[in-house]
Structures are given as C-alpha cells and as structure tokens.
Amino acid sequence: MYVSIFWILYVINPGLDSRIRSNKPPGPAGRNKFEELSSPFLPPPIVAWRDALKRVVVDPDRDATVNQLDRGYVFPDPGLFLGVGTPETQAKFFYNWVKYRLALIYRLTAPNSNSKPLSSQVWRSMLHLPIDEFLPPPRSAHTPRSTLPASPFSLPGQRSVPHNRSTLVLPPNATTPAPTKSAKRLEVIHALLENCLNVDGVRVNDMPTNEIFWQQRQLSATSLPGQQIAQEILWELFELNFRFEFMALDSRADLLLKCFAGNIGGSILVAQREFAHQGLAASSWMDRAPLIVAIRDVVRTWPGFETVVQGCTEVDVSVNQEIETYSESEINAMEQAIATFYTQSFYDFFGRAAIIPRRLPPKQEGSALE
C-alpha cells in the first residue's frame, strides 16, 4: 500500500489538532458511521459502496496505538450537516461551509503545505462560527503570528492576495478565551482560516452575509437551502473526502485520477457536478466498468488483496483483460469485492469508517427542489 506522505506527516506530527484529539470516534454519540443516514439532503447512495461500508468488520479490541492513527477529515464529514439539532443551525452549517469553501479546498494546493486532517469537533466548531463576521485568531500581544506557510498558488481569473496582507485583529473590547477544549478548537480554526487568507488568489468570502452563493444561487444564513442545492453541496463533500482518503492510502496520482469520472489528466481537487451521475455513480454497469477496473488496478498491490482474489468466485480479479470482455455479472461482482476491500482496508489503517462516493441524478435546471 502506497500511503500518502500527506497523512504520514499528520500521524507523526499532528500539530495543532493533536491537543483536542481523543480515542473516541468523532461524531454525535451513538451514531454508527458504517450505517446509512436518513435525510432528504443526503445524496443517493451507490449501492455497492453503501453495502460494503455496512460489511466492514469492526474490532473493538484493536490496539490503542492503532486507534490513534488519524481519525480526522480533510474536509467536514457530510454527516455533520445531517445530525444538527435545529433547522437554523443546519442552515448555518451549509452557509458557513459555502462561505469558506474555496479557501479551505485550495489551501491543499499550497507547495509544502502542512494542511492536515481535522477532527469532527473542530469542523463542527468552524461550521458553527458566527454568520455575521469573520472571526480572527484570538491573539494576545505576545502571541506569535501563525507559522503556517503562505502559497504562490492562485486561481485562474481571480485577483491575487498580497503576501503582506494585514492580519485581522480582535476588537478592542474582546478578551482572550480561557484555555478550554472549545477555545483550543477555535484556535485551530482561526489558524486554519488565517492560513487560507495567505494563499494567493484564494480569499475567504467576505461579502455581506446575504450574498453567499452556490452555483449562482443565493444561500440564506437563517433558512435551509432547497433539497437539490443541499444535495449538491454534500455530494461534493462526499466526493472530495473520498478522493483524499483514497490518496491517503495510495499516493500514485497517475493511477488515482483514472478512478474518477472526468478527471483523467485533471485535478483530484475538482469534483464536477456534471459527472455526479457518471463513473462509479453511473446506472449502467458498462459505464461503471472502466472505473471499477481502474480501482482494481490500484488496490491489487495493497496488503490483503489475495483475499479478494480468493473470495470473488464470479470473476478472476487478478487477471487483466479487455473491459469489453467482462459480463454484467462479472463487473457487479468485481465492484462489490473491490468496494468491500477498500472500506475494510481504510478501517484497518485509520480506525474509522471511510467516506464513500455517492451519486446525483442528472441536473434538471429550474427544479422545484432548488
């Protein structure tokens, strides 16, 4: 298994987030992350991957040091948006994610970036930030500036942000929070968002709070988005988390890009809505086949793949053959076997449920669900 240096560095040097990590799985108490959630905002599942996640063998007696391998998320766990107590808070979560989305995505492109996965508690605190202002880092006069690196990266067609951009400061009447767990989480969030402000061409959305948009559609900070918009937002989070978790297990980018629809020769950071019903999400087995075989080509070098070969009696997954020569039953069997192996491998390495890909139907403009 080709474990990405991105996550190896996090496990060895957890940095800020290490102060608030624990042995407990993230998420609301009692939530089983291996089971399917129920919400109209949840994008439809890809059945083979949903069922594979349910089949993961969880060992409660796993070694404590193994359980400390990262349980964090590069992007918020989409389940956070669905387990919220009130519609008002849920609306705030969607609003704040879209507000900071671009900066949080493109922070990962910075050369020599030390961006790391964060716990669900940290992401939840970020999504709960006040909607009427950008909250700067709670610094005292003796607190040094963040050492997180700036980046020369810039988005096409966007104005670059100068490297010497002034650091935002607290209002004169603000006080430094007590060093509670909540305060420590806020410190992590502030350092993260401050780092985003220093990435050239990427700015935290500082427009008036009534002017936050998702794909040219305005969001409200106090009322929930329509079902279609909510599903699109969460589909992207599922997809980006899945891609980065896949990359955490295998860093061979040339092979990984072949596993995602529309991204051959592209970027792992770009999850395009127009491909949300293609590739692994396609309804036709013939359309899914190239992506399933591509994932097989990646995971066949991982430890334990021989169990897939032995257990998949419908098709020999160890043998290369032309995609056109596979039958529907063989592709379906390979899909189930590969998805099961992936989700189990992720749990065995990181000690938590993987974020799995999902699908959306072809986009219908002007839908009443928007």
Secondary structure as UniProt FT lines:
FT   HELIX           5..12
FT   HELIX           15..20
FT   TURN            29..30
FT   TURN            33..34
FT   TURN            40..41
FT   HELIX           47..54
FT   TURN            60..61
FT   HELIX           64..67
FT   HELIX           78..81
FT   HELIX           87..106
FT   HELIX           107..109
FT   TURN            111..112
FT   HELIX           120..127
FT   TURN            131..132
FT   TURN            141..142
FT   TURN            156..157
FT   TURN            163..164
FT   TURN            172..173
FT   HELIX           181..197
FT   TURN            200..201
FT   TURN            209..210
FT   STRAND          212..214
FT   TURN            215..216
FT   STRAND          217..219
FT   HELIX           227..249
FT   HELIX           253..256
FT   HELIX           257..259
FT   TURN            261..262
FT   TURN            264..265
FT   TURN            268..269
FT   HELIX           273..275
FT   TURN            276..277
FT   HELIX           279..281
FT   HELIX           285..299
FT   TURN            300..301
FT   TURN            303..304
FT   HELIX           305..311
FT   TURN            317..318
FT   HELIX           323..325
FT   HELIX           328..350
FT   TURN            365..366
FT   TURN            368..369
//
